[in-house]
């Protein structure tokens, strides 16, 4: 995976908070961190999108947006992706 900011190499890392751990990627060059929530915000451009509580639902939502973006890039409907799960 390449960093969107500097095109450096990203590596998987586990991040810890006081109550939970989550997985994401950190850039070796600039230190940028991307987790599934940050990635969802970047691909949708909507910072107010509701974030699912369950990790499986979050991954499903990301996959839905990515498939709609690739369909639009290949001459799909061009409609905006659905909001929410």
C-alpha positions in Angstrom: 0.0 0.0 0.0 1.3 3.5 -0.9 0.8 6.6 1.2 -1.7 9.1 -0.4 0.3 12.1 0.9 3.9 11.2 0.0 3.6 7.9 -1.9 5.9 6.3 0.7 5.4 2.7 1.8 2.7 1.9 4.4 2.9 -0.9 6.9 0.2 -2.5 9.1 0.2 -1.6 12.7 -2.0 -2.1 15.7 -2.9 1.1 17.6 -4.1 1.1 21.2 -6.4 3.4 23.1 -7.5 3.3 26.7 -10.4 1.0 25.9 -9.7 -0.8 22.6 -7.2 -1.7 19.9 -7.6 -1.1 16.2 -5.7 -1.9 13.1 -4.5 0.6 10.5 -1.5 1.5 8.4 1.4 4.0 9.0 3.6 5.6 6.4 7.3 4.9 6.9 8.2 8.3 5.3 5.8 10.9 6.7 4.1 9.0 9.5 0.5 9.4 8.1 -1.9 7.0 9.8 -4.9 5.5 7.9 -7.5 3.2 9.6 -10.8 2.0 8.2 -12.7 5.1 9.4 -10.2 7.5 8.0 -10.2 5.6 4.7 -14.0 5.7 4.6 -14.0 9.4 5.1 -11.4 9.9 2.3 -13.2 7.8 -0.3 -16.7 9.3 0.4 -15.6 12.9 1.0 -18.4 13.0 3.6 -17.1 13.7 7.1 -20.6 13.4 8.5 -21.2 9.8 7.3 -22.5 7.6 10.1 -19.9 5.1 11.1 -21.1 1.5 11.9 -20.3 0.2 15.3 -19.3 -3.3 14.2 -16.1 -3.7 12.3 -17.7 -6.1 9.8 -20.4 -3.5 8.9 -17.7 -0.9 8.4 -15.7 -3.1 6.1 -18.9 -4.0 4.2 -19.7 -0.2 3.8 -16.1 0.5 2.5 -16.4 -2.4 0.0 -19.8 -1.0 -1.2 -18.3 2.5 -1.8 -15.2 1.1 -3.6 -17.3 -1.1 -5.9 -19.6 1.8 -6.8 -16.5 4.0 -7.5 -15.0 1.4 -9.7 -18.3 0.9 -11.6 -18.6 4.6 -12.1 -15.0 4.8 -13.4 -15.8 1.9 -15.9 -18.9 3.7 -17.2 -21.4 2.6 -14.5 -24.4 4.6 -13.4 -22.4 7.6 -12.1 -24.9 8.0 -9.2 -23.7 8.9 -5.8 -23.1 6.0 -3.4 -25.8 5.3 -0.8 -25.5 6.9 2.6 -25.3 4.4 5.6 -25.5 0.7 5.7 
